[in-house]
Each structure stands twice: as C-alpha cells, then as structure tokens.
Amino acid sequence: MQPSAASSFARCFLIDPILPLGEGFFILSIEFYFSLWYNYYELLLFAHKKRESEEKMSDFKIETKCIQSGYNPGNGEPRVLPIYQSTTYKYCSSEEVGDLFDLKADGHMYSRISNPTVAEVEKKITDLEGGTGAILTSSGMSAILLAVLNITKAGQNIVSLSAIYGGTVNLFAVTLKRFGIDVRFATSAMSDEEIESLIDENTRMLFGETIANPALDVLDFDRFAALAHKNGIPFVVDNTFPTPILCRPFEHGCDIIVHSTTKYMDGHATVVGGCVVDGGKFDWSANPEKWPELNDPDPSYHGVAYVKQFGNDVAYITKARVQLVRDMGIPMTAMSAFLLNLGLETLHLRMERHCSNALAVSKYLSAHEKVESVSYPGLEGDPQYALAQKYLPNGCAGVISFVIKGGRDAAVKFMDSLKLAAIVVHVADSRTSVLNPASTTHRQLTDEQLVAAGIPAGLVRLSVGTEHIDDIIADIEQALKNA
Ligand SMILES: Cc1ncc(COP(=O)(O)O)c(C=O)c1O
C-alpha cells in the first residue's frame, strides 16, 4: 500500500519523529518529502476553502444564519451536522491524493489542525460575525492566547482596557509577562493622549471587551478603533457577552474578534470552547517590516509568506491555524463543535429572551428598597446607557450586577435563599445563576479591600436565564425578603 501524504506526515512529525540512521533515515527522508508537500497542499487547501466558504456566505438575516449557515448537506446526506469523531483521514489512492494536491478535491488530514465537524461550525461563526475565516479552540482563554501570540512575541507589548474578564487580566498581567510580552492597561476614563502614550513601535494590538465581564462597561468602538488604526495596530475585541446577535464588532472598526463560546453561544453549559474570527480588513502589508510574521517567509512552513500567498484578508487566520494551532495543539473537538452548533441554532431566540428578562429584572431591582444600586447597560440612567443604545440597540445580554443593602451577610443570605437561581461559577447560560464575589472568588479580601477593588461586599452578579420572567422575579423577591 502506498503511504499517503497524510500518514507520512503523521509518522514523520507525530508518531516517530526520531528514527535511527540507515534505513530509518531513508524512510525519514521520503516521509519528510511527503510532509513538505503535504504542508504546502494544506495551505493551498485553506485558501481553496476560503473561496468556497465565500461562495456560501449568505445574505440571510442573522436569525436564519444561526440555523442554516455552515453545514449544507448534499442529496441523501445526514440532515444534521455529523460528528466526525476521527483523529485522522484515509486516502484510498495516489490519484486522490494527487487531486488533493491539485485542489480538485477537498479534505482533512489530522484533527489537531482541522476536522469536518469543527470546520462547518467555524464557517457558521464566520458568517454570523461577517468575517473571512474562524478557528474554534479548546477554550475562550486559548482563543485569546492564540489571537495575541499570532502577532506578538517576546520583547513586544499589547495595550488592553482594564475592564475585562479576570482570567484574561491574569493571562495578560502574569502569564504573558513570563513569555516576555508586556501588557499595558488603559481605562476608558483616560484621555486619548494618555492611552497613546502607552503605545510604542513594539505595540501589537489594542484589546477590549464589547460588554466587560464583570464591570459591564460598554466598549466605545468608534473611539478605540480610531485610536488603534491611527497608531497602525489592529483592534481586537472579545465579543463573548453580546454574541453576533447583539453586536457585530467588524461593523464598528474591529479587526479580530475572540469569543468564549462557553457562554451564550453554547448556552447550555455543556462545552468549554473559544473562537478567533478574522475580519480580513487590517492591512498587514501596508507596513511589512512591522508584521514580519505575516509578510516574511515562515521557516516552519518551508518559507510560505502568508500575506503574499493567501492575501491580506485571510493571512492572519491562516497563519494562526497552520502554525500556532498546529504547534500549541488547542483545537476544539468534533463532539464539542457538534454541541456548540446545537447551541448556535437557538442563539437568536435565547439572546432575545436573555435581554428582555435581564431588563425586567434590572427594573424590578432598581425599585426595590433592599437594593442599593443596579448595573445594567440597558437600564435607562445607567452610566453605560448611551453607549449601549449606540452599539447594542437590540439588548445588552443577560448579565447584571446589583449591590444589596447590608453587605456581605445580606448577600449571602439572599443567595442561600434562592430556590430557582443557582450559585455557580459561570455566567451566560439558559439557567439563572448568581455569584457573590465577596464570599466566593474574592473571599480573601477584607470589606475595605473589596471597596478599593471596586467590588462592594454586597455586590451580586446575576446571570439572568431564559426561564419565565415571573418565576425569576418571584424567586428574587422571596430571597430578598430573607436577606
Ligand atoms: C468575556 C470572557 N472572555 C473569555 C473568557 C474565558 O473563556 P473560557 O472560560 O471559555 O476559557 C470568559 C470566561 O468567563 C469571559 O467571560
């Protein structure tokens, strides 16, 4: 049996990378030759796939895209996206492999790099966000890491807004520092000049969250996109909370989107996952010396230059997959992608309900005598209301926070009295849930330290689910009586 390019590649790089000299060396040489060709084929394949997915990009409304984009079965094929639970892919003849080389046929090779189930869901998310390509990853954190490392190396830096998810703050402030990457934090209260003073010739991106978790600040896209582009760097946005149903950052000057698909996209708390989406508009070739990793030959891919070979619009996402997902080994699995796709099919319906329920709960809480304050960008009078009206006209998702009178004790009593809502270290799924940072994630801090950190002891983070609004409010009401 002829060794296929795929198996040669697998044997050469994945199974037996160190062969003895002599006969083994000969096998290695042949296999190395195959692997080089395979790598080349693989890159061409992604360009081919890009063209193909462009053809399938629909003009449908976003609600229809949630259901119909991505998997498009042919005659007699399964109606529902199949789970290709396979690490590898068989090719029956040299001719077929030849067809793959000639791009007459499409195919996958090894599921660390791509998988048919995962690829269909990537297509769907690309279509939902209006991008040019996407990569699903093992978690939201690995998506953020991928987005940064794809264009940032030791000795360089990024600028990030500080109102972002705590796990991302940790990645940026601690772990990336160990990699030699400096992260400079900015706040939206700073002037443009103050923020620009953080940017230098080694700055690679400006990062922010559309709706910050847990601060619930709304990103001023126009301002930060202009700041990033004036300084020649991409604007990278974590769009986890709104999802493309409520906000499409590429329409507001964002260049790269990241997601924790673990949240609303999955929506059922079943799958940890993440996604990087390329908007395809940032001009990496305008200043090629600044972006050598995308313009210069890549030695790990026999000298391919991503911008030149694939075009500006997919250079970033192609490199991220064939180089970094390959090397870091952070793909989403087929089973996870299947479950995520089920979640995406109802995303538009769930987001509508999350928004209307959260708005009703925030109105109810702001009128309650035991509640000191409520934060929800969709609530009239909230400091974020104007930005929310501009960028999130259809709603602000389901996460709200409020401060209960009586501090930590009252918050604990309130949470322990809830019957429908559950205490979980998670937000953004269909079930209403709560968390009191002072008694859980931030329990080591004193009340004074909590205030200094902007987290009052009585602060409760409420992730409003999709249950009937009357049941959610009745549960909160009876729990507030006990608080
Ligand atoms: C806004 C945001 N980004 C990223 C992450 C990290 O995602 P994951 O938990 O899927 O790694 C989270 C997790 O809560 C998040 O809220």
The ligand as an SDF file (V2000), in Angstrom:
LIG
                    3D

 16 16  0  0  0  0  0  0  0  0999 V2000
  -15.5740   37.7480   28.4400 C   0  0  0  0  0  0  0  0  0  0  0  0
  -14.8510   36.4530   28.6240 C   0  0  0  0  0  0  0  0  0  0  0  0
  -13.8050   36.1560   27.8240 N   0  0  0  0  0  0  0  0  0  0  0  0
  -13.1270   34.9980   27.9510 C   0  0  0  0  0  0  0  0  0  0  0  0
  -13.4480   34.0900   28.9440 C   0  0  0  0  0  0  0  0  0  0  0  0
  -12.6700   32.8050   29.0720 C   0  0  0  0  0  0  0  0  0  0  0  0
  -13.3930   31.7990   28.4640 O   0  0  0  0  0  0  0  0  0  0  0  0
  -13.2860   30.2300   28.8420 P   0  0  0  0  0  0  0  0  0  0  0  0
  -13.7950   30.0740   30.2360 O   0  0  0  0  0  0  0  0  0  0  0  0
  -14.1310   29.5840   27.8020 O   0  0  0  0  0  0  0  0  0  0  0  0
  -11.8590   29.8460   28.7030 O   0  0  0  0  0  0  0  0  0  0  0  0
  -14.5260   34.3600   29.7990 C   0  0  0  0  0  0  0  0  0  0  0  0
  -14.9010   33.3960   30.8520 C   0  0  0  0  0  0  0  0  0  0  0  0
  -15.7280   33.6610   31.6890 O   0  0  0  0  0  0  0  0  0  0  0  0
  -15.2350   35.5690   29.6380 C   0  0  0  0  0  0  0  0  0  0  0  0
  -16.2710   35.8900   30.4240 O   0  0  0  0  0  0  0  0  0  0  0  0
  1  2  1  0
  2  3  1  0
  2 15  2  0
  3  4  2  0
  4  5  1  0
  5  6  1  0
  5 12  2  0
  6  7  1  0
  7  8  1  0
  8  9  2  0
  8 10  1  0
  8 11  1  0
 12 13  1  0
 12 15  1  0
 13 14  2  0
 15 16  1  0
M  END
$$$$
